[in-house]
Every structure is written in structure tokens, then in C-alpha cells.
Amino acid sequence: MKILFISNLYPPNVIGGYERLCFEMASALHDRGHVITVLTSSYGGRHEETRGQRVIRTLKLFATEGAIYQPFDASPEDRAKWERHNEEQFCQLVEEAKPDMLFVWNLYFFNHGFLDLIQQSTLAKLYLLTDNWMLMFLNAEFIGNYFSSEVFKKKEAGGIIKRILNGGKKKKSRNSIITIKGRAIFASKFMMQLYQDAACRFQEGYTICYHGVHFLHEPDALRKERTTFVAEGEVRLLFAGRLVDIKGVHTALEALAGIQQACPDRLVTLTIVGDTQDKGYKERLDDLASRLGLEKSLSFRQPVAESGLFELFQQFDIYLFPSLYEPFSLTLILALEAGIPTVASAAGGNVEIVGHRQTGLLFEAGNASSLKRQVVEMIKNDRLRAQLSCAATERARAFTFETMVSHIETELEHTLCV
């Protein structure tokens, strides 16, 4: 097949895991004999050679260069000019490359008209919906209300969600069905249900394909034995992920003081590993730590490559995954496979990965008291930590990248034949 990938960002220009996954999927499909072209934005300005792929970085992203989480300020004339540019780039590439089908990954930071343009194309279309980007175009009021009431618990939507909802043409919610031309792959049952609740339907149907990762299959000798702690007299807590409000790191900080009080015989610390591109949220965390007197218990580190996560997880006792909203997390899978005892929020796709008291402990998203209770139990129950660690490793190994590639390849072939 001749497949045209469309993604707002593409390595080496990344802000999260989906861009890397897009690259890995394109590479894997090339290795299986398919012809791969990628149309992406020039955002970030970095280029690198991509074996077996033709990558066109000519689209204009509606985002502030170097500060993607900040509001985008452009005149209506400039916006219209960029819209025309993106339309021309898409049409020219389709005419030149003559792909068999479109594989659409993420259109965050593009305008609504770009999705309309793809919809109008006569080519077969497959959408990978790992997030709510399409709902921002088709039913923005629904997703805005969802984040306000369900994610932020009737507080004002923050961070990236507020920025996008305020950043462009906003569609009102509809009572009627919204029909999208093409077929969809959802990353989780949670995402499928979210789109169904928003009255979105796909003409060629949909499927659920859990995402997968590459496992290092490290020997057992390198795995920490979880009936004891990494360092005597200490409990080392870890968060690894993007530092944005929907990742819920503030909930972990709010819980930390209570955890320390419940475990006075141990030095309990929290290390936060992740990028700090969202400067406003990082300042919020710093202020919160100061108010709670946690400065000496808290440390920040730069992100670690996926290949280094196994080693990172062995250096800590408990992994905290406090997301307020989570479609389906690859980092969570890698944590479970590495055997680090994990406490995750019962948000979104997390419950499709972590079984409570089977492969980890779950807590109510956004509830610091609930998180504290689960972490304290994990600290005080040596046998529980060891049991969960062993079971989590086995559970995680069901989510392989190879399985994901085979499933998606089948979906591409099916979409092309419809």
C-alpha cells in the first residue's frame, strides 16, 4: 500500500509520545513493504533523515514557535493565509504521491478547515484517535463541558484544553449524529465511549487497538526485589511524564505531606521526571511545594528516553500516575513491565491497563486523600508490593508493539477495501 501519514508533529519535533509512536509505526509499515509518505508541520524546525520514509515538513501549525502551550496570536489575515497554504500543500502532495489512502494521526493546532479538506478527499481514510483532537473540531462544546465537569470537577478548564478551546473557530454541540467519512482506530474503550457520547459516528466503522511498546526483556537479576526498598529508611516515589495540568502532578504534591505524616519512620521523597515546556504549570507546582513546605522532599529531572525508563524505574520504590485524563498511556505499561509497584488514577484508559489490587492500586482521580491512602498501604505492605510487581510485569507484556503493528496493518487493508 501507498500510505500518506498526516500528523501535526513528527520526530525529531515532539512534545509527547504519540509523535514517536507515529514514527515507529511508519517505520514498521515500511519494513513490511509499504510505501510511506509523511505530511507534517515545520514546527520546531528540526530535521533528520528517516530511513524508508519521505517526510514533507511544509504545513503551518497554529502554535507559538518555541512555546506550544502558550496562546497563539495571529491576525485573521495571517490565519487565512496559513489555511490556504496548508490546503495547497496537501493537494499538491496527494497529486504528486498518489497515495492509496490517508492515515490521520493528530490534527491539534491545525484549523477546522484542514479536517474538512481531508473529509472531502475521495481517498480512503483511517483515523488513529489516541486523544480528543477531532472532538475539538466537531463538538468543541461537548469536550469543553466534559473537561470542566468530569476532568477538572467543575473548575475552569486549564492548560492545553483552555488554550485550544479559545484559540479558533468553536463549534456548538449538536443533538444530531455527526458522521465522519472514513474508519477509526481508538486507543482504548474509554476513547471509543467518549466519541460515542459526543455523537460521532464513522461511516466505515471503528475498532479498538491497544497501543504497544518495545520491551527490553531485561534479565531478572536487574529487577529490584520489591519486598524491600531501594534505600534503607527511605521511600522514593516517582512520577515520569509530561508536566501539564491533566497529568495531575499537583495531586501527588497535595498527597505527599499526608504520606510523610503516615510514615514518620521513613524519609519519603518525590522525584518528578519530565519536560517543563508548560512554564505556567511548573510555576504552579513550585508555588504549591513552597506552600506545603515540600521543597526538600521534591526534585525535578529532565525527561528520560524510553530506552532508559527500565533503569529509572529500578531506582525508585513506587510509581505515581495521577492523571486527571488519560486515553491510554505507554509509560504506564512500561512501568508495570519494569515491575515498579504502581499507584494510578482510575481515569480514562488507566483502568484498562491496571487492575486494582491485581496489577497495581487505583485511586480517585484528583483526590489527594485517596492517593495518600493507596500509597501508604503500598508502603506498609511488603507482600502486596511484591505480588503486584510480579503480576504487573506479566500483564504489561500483552501490550507489544508488534501486535499493534499487525492489527493496524489489517485495519489499513480493510479500510482500503471498503
Secondary structure, DSSP 4 states (H G I P E B T S, - for coil): -EEEEEES--TTS-SSHHHHHHHHHHHHHHHTT-EEEEEEE-TT------TTEEEEEEEPPSS-TT-TTSPP---HHHHHHHHHHHHHHHHHHHHHH--SEEEEEE-TTS-HHHHHHHHH--SEEEEEESSSHHHHHH-HHHHHHHIIIIISTTSPP-HHHHHHHTSS--PPP-SS-EEESSEEEESSHHHHHHHHHTTEEETT-EEE----B------GGGSPPTTS-SSTTEEEEEEES--SGGG-HHHHHHHHHHHHHH-TTSEEEEEEES----HHHHHHHHHHHHHHT-GGGEEEE----GGGHHHHHHT-SEEEE--SS-S--HHHHHHHHHT--EEEES-GGGGGTPPBTTTBEEE-TT-HHHHHHHHHHHHH-HHHHHHHHHHHHHHHTT-BHHHHHHHHHHHHHHHHH-
